[in-house]
């Protein structure tokens, strides 16, 4: 729902059967994104009203990026607002472009965890296959080295496939690290270029059951946590509208996790 305002997203969630929303309170400034800043008092109040009227909760907020030119302290207003709205988790990812900057990434991740802690937020580090941390081992190394009690890892079923992560690797993650996961499906072929990886991740994810992801295997490998649908696909929004797209996402996910999916198993998805 990248183009929706937070109040609109909350009301769509209520109409289509969701329990929570994830709000992007820290803009990434990507095409089509609705820019929402914590200082917009009118929009914040409208969001509060929508949450109260619908009973929908805020589960997590995003996106605290680790980059050279953004100080983690700039994320504090979003953390504060997120906590006020009921969020329990913050998503983080690393986007530096130097492979030998591990210590910098560790230090910045630890700082973000420390800033989030007073607001009761965990910090889940994700590993998009086209980011600085491209697989589970990279992300796990940062979490262990930062050694913060509110740190965790975000498993996204798309990146499990694109980074060729096995179910055994997922099962070996410390249980306390996994606060929630992101769910979508994708085609079996793994693109060979960064641009193609980005395109799929940002605009061509599939409904669960349409692709190759082994949801039953992933479900068996992780603890009982919230499943958050991460499924940007502008063509589906044009075809079905925001409500229709959101409803189809949820219906497909429920169908899969109730055992209705048939899988085209491939080595890349474990």
N, C-alpha and C positions, 0 to 999 in steps of 0.2 A: 504493500500500500504506500509506496514511496512518495506518491503525489498527494496523499491525503493529509489534511491538517489533523493534529491529535484529537480534537473533539469529534471530527468526522470518523476517524479510525475507531474510536471507542464505540460510536453508535453502529458502525458497520459490524463490529465484533458482537455487539449485543443482538443485532438482527439475525446474524448468521450462525450463532451457536457457540461462540468462543467463551472462555473463562477470563482470559487476560489479553493485554496488548503489550507490545514492545515499542517504546517510543524513542525516536532518534532526537534526543535533546542536544546532541553535539553534531552539528551538520558536517557532512563530508563535501558538500558543494559539487555533487555529481549531477548530471543532466536529469531533469524531471523531479528532483528532490524538493519536497516542501520544507522550506527553511523555518525552523521554529527555535527561537532563542528564549532562554529562561527569563530575560528581562521584559518580554512582551506580556504585560500584566493582564491585558484583556483576553489574550489567547489562553494564558494560564488559568484564569478564572473560568473560561468556557470549558476547558478541559476538566477542571475540578467538577463543574456542574454535570458534565456528561458522565463522569465516573460515578458520581453520587446517584444520578437518576437511573443509570442502567445496572449498577452493581458490578460492572466489569472492573477488574483489577489491573494495575500496572505491574508486570512481572520483572522486566529488565529495561535498561536504557543503553543506548549506544551513541557514538562509537569513540572510545578513548584511544586515539592513535598514538603510537610511539613513533615520533618523527623528530628530526633535528630542530626544526624551527617552531615547534609548539611546546610550551612549558606545561607540564602536567597540572600545575596550579590553576591554569585557565579552565580546567574541567570542573573545578569545585562548584560553581553555580549550578551546573547541570546535575552534579551529584546531589547537592542539597535539594533541588527541586524534585529530582527523581525520588529521593527518600520521602519527601513530603507527600508525594502522590502515591506512595506505597511500594515503590520498586525495591527489590531485594538484591538485584544483581546488576553489574555493569560489564559490558562487553569491551574487550581490549584487543588490539592487533598491532603488529609492528610493520612499519613501512619504510625503514631505512634502506639505503641502496648499497651498503658496503658490507661484504660478507664477514669482515674481521672485526665487527663492532659489537660482538657478543656482550662484553662488559657494559657497554652503554645501554643495550636493550635490557639487561638484567637490572641495572640501576633505575632506569625509567619505569620498568614494570613494578619494581618494589616501591617506588615513590607513588605510583598511582594506587597501589594497594593500600599504602599508608594513608593517603588522602581520602580514600573511600571508606576506610574502617570506621571513623567516627559516625558515619551516616548509616552504618549497619549493612553496607553493601559488600558482597563478594565481587571479585574481579575475575571474569572468565576469559582466558587468553585463547584466541582462535588462531588457526593456521591456514588461511586461504592459500591455495596452491600457487598463487602468483605473488605472494607477499614475501616479506623478509624471512618469516618462519614458514617453511613449506611442508612440513610434515609433523607427525606426532612426536618424534624424537626431539626435533628442534624445540618445540613448544615445551615439552616435558623438562628439558634441560634448563630452560629459563625459569620455570616454576620452582624446580628444586633449588636452583641457585639463589633465587630471590628469597625463598623460605619465609613466606608470609602466611599467616593462618587463614586469611580470607582469599587466598589465591586458588584458582581452579583452571580447568581446561574446558574449552567449548568444542564438543564433537559436532561437526556438521556433516550430514550424510553425503553431501556432494563432495566435500574435500576428502572424506574417507575413500571415495572412489577415485577421484582425480590424483590423489597422492599415493594410491595403491597401498592403503593401510589394511592390514589383515585383522580379522576378528580376534585373533590371539593377542595382538597388540592392544586392541581396545580393552579386552578383558583384563589385561595386566595393569591398567591405569589404577592408581589408588582410588578407592571408592569415594573418598571425601573430596576429591578434585572435581567430580562431575556434578554440577548443580542443575544443569538442564542440557538438552541437545537441540540442534536445528535439523529439521526434516524437510527433504525434498527428494525428487528422483532425477535421473539424468540418463542420457544415452550411454551405451557401453564404450564407444570409442573415446579415448582420451586425447584431446587436441595436443598438437606438438608445439604450439606457439603461445606466448603469454597473452597476446591480444585475444586469442580464441578462448582461453581459459577465463579471462575477464568477461567476455561477452556472454558466455554460458552462465557464469555465476551471477551476473547482474541483470540478465534479461532473457534467459532461455532455460530456466529450471522447469522441470516437469512435475505433474501431479504424481504422488505416490502410486505405484503400480503401472505407470506408463513406461518405465525404463528398466534399469538393471540392478538397482540397489536391493540388497538382501536385508530388508527391514526386520524380518524375524530373527536373523542372526545377530544383528546389532542390538535388538531388543533384549536378546538373551545374554548379551555380553556386558550390559551396563546395569546399574542399580535402578530402582524405581524413582524416576525423576520426571519433571515437566518436559513435555515434548512441544517445542515451539516450531511452527511452520514458517520456514524462510523460503519464499517461493516467488521472487520477482519474475514476472513474465508479461511484458507490455502487450504482446499480441493477445494474450488471454484477457487482459483488462479491456482492450478494445472490443474483443468479441463478446464478453459476458458482462462488462461493467465491474466496478469494484465489488459490489455485493455478490454478483454471480461468481466472480473469481474466488473470493474469500470462501464462499459456501462450497465450491467444488474442491478447493484445497482441503477443507476439513472433512468433507465426505470421503474423499479419496484416502486420506490418512487413516480415518477410522476403519475404513474397509480393509486396508492393509494390516493394521495392527490387530484386527479381529480375525486375521488368518485368511483374508480373501484374495491376497495378491498371489500371482504366479510369477516366478522370477526367471530371468535369463541370466543364470549365474555366470560370472566372468571372474577371472583371477584378480583383476584390479580391485574388485569390491570385496575381496576376502572369501 
